[in-house]
């Protein structure tokens, strides 16, 4: 794979917008200041890890709902 080439392209392009909204929502819930310029690279690893962990928990819970018969 060429350097700089993106591997993880979504199957549904609209899902990227929804995940981005979820990222900002979770950051707000956790009280983490989001970057005004959209660049997350200057944030601490702890903060971005907390956001990612909560996103994963929410996505797993959403996927488990149909299995639980709700």
PyMOL commands that set and color helices and strands:
alter all, ss='L'
color gray80, all
select helices_A, chain A and resi 14-30+40-42+45-67
alter helices_A, ss='H'
color red, helices_A
deselect
rebuild
show_as cartoon
